[in-house]
Amino acid sequence: GPGGGIQGGHAGAGGPGGQGSAGKDSTILEAVKVQVEYYFSVQNLVKDMFLRAKMDEGGWIPIGVIAAFNRVRALAPNPATIAAALEGSALVEVSQSQESIRVRESWQQWVLPKERRDSSSSRPQSGPGSPVPGMGMHAHGISMASMYPCTEVSDDMLDRLTLIGRLATGDAVKDSEALVMSNDVAAMV
């Protein structure tokens, strides 16, 4: 009958008001995609040392790492949802196993040398201390960072956070801003 097509369109959508959950799901998927693409954007990766430390030598990051980020977790706690959201993304690709994601273009430039990578990336993130594992200094950095909201960190604080970040990674001065930012990010996560 003529009504058949319309019925078919609603099947599985469920929920009142004709919108159904399909409409809501696609909105969530879109939001997840936008959020994850932001994390993998050049603007973010140049300063997000935490995320880059999670990349393996092929540039892959376990979806679980992304799923643990507050903004993503609020939208899609399930890694499968994140994989689905990124289907067809021009910026990010999902591995065959659907378990990891990486930047599609020139991911090589973001991979850190082995000693700078966070080898614990297979474990779920333990909290703000994880960006500098086993350095013995990170607890100090976190307690300082968490005492001050990110919006009102004094210059003196920034200098000390920078120093801690630089000591922890043995990095050159040019990266100090990125490290301070990743410390702030770590404190917020």
C-alpha positions in Angstrom: 0.0 0.0 0.0 1.0 3.6 -0.3 1.5 3.9 3.4 4.2 1.2 3.5 7.1 3.5 2.7 6.2 5.9 5.5 5.9 3.0 8.0 9.3 1.7 6.9 10.9 5.1 7.5 9.7 5.1 11.2 10.6 1.5 12.0 13.3 1.3 14.6 13.2 5.1 15.2 11.0 4.7 18.3 10.3 7.5 20.7 7.4 10.0 20.6 6.9 12.9 18.3 8.0 11.3 15.1 11.6 12.5 15.6 12.5 9.2 17.1 15.9 8.3 18.6 17.5 8.1 15.1 17.4 11.9 14.9 18.8 12.3 18.4 21.5 9.7 17.7 22.7 11.4 14.6 22.9 14.6 16.5 25.1 13.0 19.1 27.2 11.3 16.5 27.7 14.6 14.8 28.7 16.3 18.1 31.1 13.5 18.9 32.7 13.8 15.5 33.1 17.5 15.9 34.7 17.1 19.3 37.1 14.3 18.3 38.1 16.1 15.1 38.9 19.1 17.3 41.2 17.0 19.4 43.0 15.7 16.3 43.1 19.1 14.6 46.5 20.8 14.0 45.6 23.7 16.3 45.1 21.2 19.2 47.8 18.7 18.5 50.6 21.4 18.4 49.9 22.0 22.1 48.3 18.8 23.3 51.4 16.8 24.4 49.1 14.5 26.5 47.3 13.3 23.5 50.4 12.9 21.4 52.1 10.9 24.2 49.3 8.4 23.7 50.1 7.7 20.1 51.9 4.6 19.1 54.5 4.5 16.4 51.8 4.3 13.8 50.1 7.4 15.1 47.2 5.4 16.5 45.5 6.3 19.8 43.2 3.8 21.5 39.6 4.9 21.3 39.4 4.3 25.1 41.7 7.3 25.7 39.4 9.5 23.7 36.3 8.0 25.4 37.7 8.9 28.8 37.8 12.7 27.9 35.0 14.4 29.8 33.5 16.1 26.8 33.4 12.9 24.8 32.3 10.8 27.8 29.3 13.1 28.3 28.2 12.5 24.8 29.2 8.9 24.0 30.6 6.7 26.8 30.7 3.8 24.4 33.8 3.5 22.2 31.7 1.9 19.4 29.7 5.1 19.2 32.8 7.1 18.7 33.9 4.7 15.9 30.5 5.1 14.3 30.6 8.9 14.7 34.0 9.0 12.9 32.9 7.0 9.9 33.4 9.1 6.9 35.4 11.7 8.7 37.9 13.5 6.4 40.2 14.3 9.3 40.3 11.1 11.4 40.4 7.5 10.5 39.4 4.4 12.5 41.5 1.3 12.5 40.2 -2.0 11.0 39.7 -3.3 14.5 37.6 -0.2 15.4 39.8 0.1 18.5 42.1 3.0 17.6 41.9 6.3 15.7 44.5 8.5 14.2 44.9 11.6 12.1 44.3 10.7 8.4 46.8 13.1 6.9 50.5 13.3 7.8 50.1 11.6 11.2 53.8 11.0 11.3 54.6 14.6 12.3 52.7 14.1 15.6 54.3 10.8 16.8 56.7 11.5 19.7 60.0 9.6 20.1 59.6 6.4 22.0 61.0 7.8 25.3 58.5 10.6 25.3 55.5 8.3 24.7 53.2 7.3 27.5 53.7 3.5 27.6 50.7 3.1 29.8 48.2 4.0 27.1 46.9 0.5 27.0 45.5 1.0 30.5 42.6 3.3 31.1 43.8 6.7 32.1 44.4 6.9 35.8 43.8 10.6 36.2 45.7 13.8 36.0 49.0 12.2 36.9 49.3 10.1 33.8 50.9 12.5 31.4 54.3 12.2 33.1 54.4 8.7 34.4 57.1 7.6 36.7 58.8 10.9 36.9 58.3 11.3 40.6 57.5 14.9 40.2 54.0 14.7 38.7 52.2 14.6 42.0 53.8 17.9 42.9 52.8 19.4 39.6 49.2 18.3 40.0 48.7 19.5 43.5 49.9 22.9 42.4 47.9 22.9 39.2 44.7 21.8 40.9 45.0 24.4 43.7 44.7 27.1 41.0 41.9 27.2 38.6 43.3 27.4 35.1 41.8 30.8 34.5 43.8 32.5 37.3 47.3 31.0 37.2 49.8 33.6 38.2 53.0 34.2 36.2 55.0 32.8 39.0 52.8 29.6 38.9 53.2 29.4 35.2 57.0 29.6 35.5 57.0 26.8 38.0 54.6 24.6 36.0 56.7 25.2 33.0 59.8 24.2 34.9 58.2 21.1 36.2 57.0 20.2 32.7 60.5 20.9 31.2 62.3 18.9 33.9 59.9 16.0 33.6 60.3 15.7 29.8 63.8 17.1 29.5 62.5 19.3 26.8 63.8 22.4 25.2 62.5 25.8 26.1 60.5 26.2 22.9 58.0 23.6 24.0 57.4 25.1 27.4 54.2 26.7 26.5 52.8 23.5 25.2 53.8 21.7 28.3 52.2 24.3 30.6 49.0 23.9 28.6 49.1 20.1 28.7 49.6 20.4 32.5 46.5 22.5 32.7 44.7 20.0 30.5 45.8 17.2 32.7 44.5 19.0 35.7 41.1 19.4 34.1 40.7 16.0 32.8 
